[in-house]
Amino acid sequence: MTRTKKLSLCAVFTALALGLSYAERFIPLQLVIPLPGIKLGLANVVTLAALYRFGKGYAFGILTARCLLGSVFGGLSSLAFSLVGGLLALGVMCLGTKSKRLSVYGISVLGAAFHNIGQILTAAAVLGSWYVAAYLPWLLLVSVITGFFIGALTAGVLRLLPGEVQA
């Protein structure tokens, strides 16, 4: 695949991730899981698929662009939370792809867990208090469920994408 074609596809992936991130605001997940701020992380399907399909550099670009552009819709205060959580998750997912023992499901769960850890670290820094860490066990429990769901969606997307999947 040519570099131009990859860049074009990455632009489409970025737009898709941004659209999924925005649309997710209208899914009332709190009715099922009554924890404030809980989201499925639908945009992570795009990031994880890009990691497998295009590699870590392109996945990093898509994630960063989505977070920056998403802050236009979600407000500048959301930028730190999404960027720190997203970059920490992506870093762990990149390491996870090197393991022969982890499938896309396991890597997705790791990403979800570390995204939540990143957000708790950001909240602790913003609030100047570690009391928010009490929320982390609940977030980690939910990240297993949401991470598995996102992993399943990503596995389906990877089967539909043409060409070899690169790890």
N, C-alpha and C positions, 0 to 999 in steps of 0.2 A: 504494500500500500504506500502510495506516495505521501510525502510530508504534507503537501497541500490538501490531499484528501483527508488525512488524519486531522489536520487543523479544522477543516470544514466540519467533520463529524464531531469534533470536540466542541465546536460552537453550537451545534445542534444539541449535543449532550448537555451543555451548560444551560441552554434555553429550557430544555426538558426538566433539568434539575430545579431550576428556578421556578418553573410552572408547578411542579409537584410540591415544592416547598411552600409556595403560596396557597395552592389548593388544599393542602393538608390542614390549614388553619380552620377550614370549614368542616372537618371531621370531628365530631364530638366524642373523642376517645375517653374523656373524663366521665362519661356516663357508664363506661364499662370498667375503667380503672380510675377510681376516684382520687387521683393524685394531681396536684396542680402542675401545669406545664408539661404533662406527658404528651409525647407525639410518637407516631409510628416511625418517622424518619424516612419517608418515601424517597426523598432526594438522594438518600444513601444508596438506593438501588443503582442510580446513575453513576455515582462515585465508585462503587464497588465494581460495577460492570466495566467502567473505564479503566480501573486498576488492572483487571484481568485482560481486557481487550487491547489497551493501548500502553499500559505501563504506568509506573508511579509518577513520572514527570507530567504526563497529560492529566492523570487523576488529580494531582496537586493543582494544576492550572484550573481545571473544572471546578474543584472544591472552592478554591480561593475566589474565583470569579462569581460563583453562586453566593458565597457569603457576603462579598462586597456589594453585589447588585441586590441581594436580598435585604440588606440593611436599608436600602432605599425604601422598601415596602414595610419592613418591620421596625424601622427606627434605628438610629445609630447605636442605641444602647444594646441592641441585640447582636451587634457586630462582634464584640469581644466574646460573648458566650458561644456564638456559632463558630467563630474562627478558632478559638482555643480548643473547643470540643472537637470540631471537625479535623483540625490538624493533628491532635493527639490520637484520634481514632484512625486517621489515615496512616500515621506512623506505625501504629501497632498492626494495622491490617497489612502494610507492606512487609513487616517482619513476619507476620503470619503466613503470607503466601510462600515464604521460603521453606515452611514446614511441610513435609510430605503427609503428616498426620491430620492436618486440618483441611476440611472441605470449605466451600464457600459459606456453608452454614456456620461453622465454627468461627471463621474469620469475621463474619457479619456480627455474631454475638460479641466477639472481642471488641469490634469497632463500636458497637452500641454501648458496651460497658465503659470503654475508655472515653467515649464522647460524654457520657454522664459524669465521669470523674473529672474531665476537663471543665465541664460546666460548674461543678461544685467548687473546684479550685478557683475559677473565675469569680463565682459568687462570694467566696471567702475573701478574695482580694478586694473586690468592690465594696463589700460590707465591712471589711476589717474585722471579721469574726469567723471562727471555726465552727460555730453552732450549726451552720448550714450542713455540715458533714453528717449530722444525725439523719438527714434525708437520704444519704447515699445508699444505705442498705436496701431501701425500697426501690430506688432507681436502678440498682444493680439487678434486683429481682425482676423488675419489668424489662430490663435490657435483654434478659435471656429470651423472653417471649417476643419482644419486638425484633430483636436481632435474628431470631430464627425465622420469623415471618419475612423480614427483609432478605435474608439469605435465600429463602425459597423463591421469592420473586426474582431475585438476581439470577439464581440458577436457571429459571425459566427464560429470562432475558438472554442469558449467555447461550442457551440452546438455540434461540432464534436469530442471534447475530451471525452473519456470514463470516467465514474465515476461521483461522485457528485462534484459540484463546491463549494468550500468553500469561504466564504466572510470574 
